[in-house]
Amino acid sequence: MENSQAQTLLEETAALLCTYFGAFCNLYGTVPLYRALRIIRKQNPELELTEEQFLTFGRSCTSGGSHSRPRSS
C-alpha cells in the first residue's frame, strides 16, 4: 500500500472513531473503552483496529490531542 493510501486510511479511521466517540458521549454519557471498542468492532468487522491503536486514539481525545475534535469539512 502506498504511503498516501495508508495516510488516508488512518484519517478515515480517525474520522470514524471521532464519530463514534461523539455518539457515545451524546447518547450514553459515559461508555467504558472496552465496551466502545467491542461495539465498534462488531459494527465494523472489516476495520483492522488493534486494541493498542484504539487506546492510543482514546488517550489523544481525552488529553486534547490531534483527534480531540472532528474536523469540519
C-alpha positions as a Markdown table, in Angstrom:
| # | Residue | x | y | z |
|---|---|---|---|---|
| 1 | Met | 0.0 | 0.0 | 0.0 |
| 2 | Glu | 1.4 | 3.4 | -0.9 |
| 3 | Asn | 2.1 | 5.9 | 1.9 |
| 4 | Ser | -0.7 | 8.3 | 0.8 |
| 5 | Gln | -3.2 | 5.5 | 0.8 |
| 6 | Ala | -2.1 | 4.4 | 4.2 |
| 7 | Gln | -2.4 | 8.0 | 5.5 |
| 8 | Thr | -5.9 | 8.3 | 4.0 |
| 9 | Leu | -6.9 | 5.1 | 5.7 |
| 10 | Leu | -5.6 | 6.5 | 9.0 |
| 11 | Glu | -7.6 | 9.7 | 8.6 |
| 12 | Glu | -10.7 | 7.8 | 7.6 |
| 13 | Thr | -10.4 | 5.6 | 10.7 |
| 14 | Ala | -9.8 | 8.6 | 12.9 |
| 15 | Ala | -12.9 | 10.3 | 11.5 |
| 16 | Leu | -14.9 | 7.1 | 12.1 |
| 17 | Leu | -13.7 | 6.9 | 15.7 |
| 18 | Cys | -14.4 | 10.6 | 16.3 |
| 19 | Thr | -18.0 | 10.0 | 15.1 |
| 20 | Tyr | -18.3 | 7.0 | 17.5 |
| 21 | Phe | -16.9 | 8.9 | 20.4 |
| 22 | Gly | -19.3 | 11.8 | 19.8 |
| 23 | Ala | -22.2 | 9.4 | 19.6 |
| 24 | Phe | -21.2 | 7.6 | 22.7 |
| 25 | Cys | -21.0 | 10.9 | 24.6 |
| 26 | Asn | -24.3 | 12.3 | 23.2 |
| 27 | Leu | -26.3 | 9.1 | 23.6 |
| 28 | Tyr | -24.9 | 7.3 | 26.6 |
| 29 | Gly | -22.8 | 9.8 | 28.6 |
| 30 | Thr | -20.0 | 7.6 | 29.8 |
| 31 | Val | -19.1 | 4.4 | 28.0 |
| 32 | Pro | -16.1 | 2.2 | 29.2 |
| 33 | Leu | -13.4 | 2.0 | 26.5 |
| 34 | Tyr | -13.6 | -1.8 | 26.4 |
| 35 | Arg | -17.3 | -1.6 | 25.6 |
| 36 | Ala | -16.8 | 1.1 | 23.0 |
| 37 | Leu | -14.2 | -1.0 | 21.2 |
| 38 | Arg | -16.5 | -4.0 | 21.3 |
| 39 | Ile | -19.3 | -2.0 | 19.7 |
| 40 | Ile | -17.0 | -0.5 | 17.0 |
| 41 | Arg | -15.6 | -3.9 | 16.1 |
| 42 | Lys | -19.0 | -5.6 | 15.9 |
| 43 | Gln | -20.4 | -2.9 | 13.7 |
| 44 | Asn | -17.2 | -2.6 | 11.5 |
| 45 | Pro | -15.8 | -6.1 | 11.2 |
| 46 | Glu | -13.6 | -5.1 | 8.2 |
| 47 | Leu | -11.9 | -2.4 | 10.3 |
| 48 | Glu | -8.4 | -3.6 | 11.3 |
| 49 | Leu | -8.1 | -1.7 | 14.6 |
| 50 | Thr | -5.9 | -3.1 | 17.3 |
| 51 | Glu | -6.7 | -2.5 | 21.0 |
| 52 | Glu | -3.4 | -0.5 | 21.3 |
| 53 | Gln | -4.4 | 1.8 | 18.4 |
| 54 | Phe | -7.8 | 2.3 | 19.9 |
| 55 | Leu | -6.5 | 3.1 | 23.3 |
| 56 | Thr | -3.9 | 5.5 | 21.9 |
| 57 | Phe | -6.7 | 7.3 | 20.0 |
| 58 | Gly | -8.8 | 7.4 | 23.1 |
| 59 | Arg | -6.0 | 8.9 | 25.1 |
| 60 | Ser | -5.4 | 11.5 | 22.5 |
| 61 | Cys | -9.1 | 12.5 | 22.7 |
| 62 | Thr | -9.1 | 12.9 | 26.5 |
| 63 | Ser | -5.7 | 14.7 | 26.6 |
| 64 | Gly | -6.6 | 17.3 | 23.9 |
| 65 | Gly | -4.6 | 15.6 | 21.2 |
| 66 | Ser | -4.9 | 16.0 | 17.5 |
| 67 | His | -8.1 | 13.8 | 17.4 |
| 68 | Ser | -9.9 | 15.6 | 20.2 |
| 69 | Arg | -12.4 | 17.2 | 17.9 |
| 70 | Pro | -13.7 | 16.1 | 14.5 |
| 71 | Arg | -12.5 | 18.3 | 11.7 |
| 72 | Ser | -15.1 | 20.3 | 9.8 |
| 73 | Ser | -15.2 | 19.8 | 6.1 |
